[in-house]
Amino acid sequence: MRHSTTDVAKRFSVDESTIRRWAERGAFVGAKKMGGRWKIPEAAVAHIEEHGLDLSTLPAEQEA
């Protein structure tokens, strides 16, 4: 099952833009953009719920 950024944001109690930034930085293994929208695998969400997310291990955000 794949989740939208809206669904994942609700699970983590954060803004949807935060989930998009995490996805862009590679936080969710297997996440893909489909039709311009992120689809995030359940396994990736569950992994972060169980183990947490260390943002320092992800590539830096790109400046616009």
C-alpha positions in Angstrom: 0.0 0.0 0.0 1.2 3.5 -0.8 0.2 6.6 1.0 -0.2 10.2 0.0 1.7 13.0 1.8 -1.6 14.1 3.4 -2.1 10.6 5.0 1.5 10.5 6.2 1.4 14.0 7.6 -1.6 13.1 9.7 0.2 10.0 11.0 3.2 12.0 12.1 1.2 15.1 13.2 3.2 17.4 10.9 2.4 19.7 8.0 2.1 18.1 4.5 5.0 20.3 3.3 7.3 18.6 5.8 6.5 15.2 4.4 7.2 16.5 0.9 10.6 17.8 2.0 11.4 14.5 3.7 10.4 12.6 0.6 12.5 14.9 -1.6 15.5 14.2 0.7 15.0 10.5 0.4 13.6 9.8 3.9 11.0 7.3 2.6 12.6 4.3 0.9 10.7 3.5 -2.2 8.7 6.7 -2.4 7.9 7.8 -5.9 6.2 10.7 -7.6 3.3 9.6 -9.6 1.4 12.2 -11.6 3.2 14.9 -9.7 2.3 13.6 -6.3 4.3 11.6 -3.8 3.3 8.0 -3.1 5.0 6.6 0.0 5.1 2.9 0.8 3.6 1.7 4.1 6.9 -0.1 4.9 8.8 3.2 4.7 6.3 4.9 7.0 6.3 2.0 9.5 10.1 2.0 9.5 10.2 5.7 10.5 7.5 5.2 13.1 9.5 2.4 14.7 13.0 3.7 14.4 12.6 7.4 14.1 14.1 9.7 11.5 17.6 11.2 11.7 17.6 14.1 9.3 21.3 14.5 9.6 21.8 11.3 7.6 19.8 12.7 4.6 21.2 14.9 1.8 20.8 18.6 2.5 17.8 20.4 1.2 18.3 22.1 -2.2 17.9 25.9 -2.2 15.2 27.2 -4.5 
